Amino acid sequence: MPLDDWQFWLVSLVFVTALVIVIKPFLPSRKPRSTRCPSCPATDARPKATSITIEGKRPE
């Protein structure tokens, strides 16, 4: 391994940078949702579920 060659270190740096760029989207984020997406709601609340009716009858 040519540890005294500047090209070795340049290619190694480029490889590590590319590896970080490729792997980063798959790693979990530690930031709260509100800072990741400013336009998203702060809570993870789901919309209220509605009951499905058949032929206009209310579920029992």
Secondary structure, DSSP 8 states (H G I E B T S, - for coil): --TT-HHHHHHHHHHHHHHHHHHGGGS---S-HHHH-TTS-SS----------BTTB---
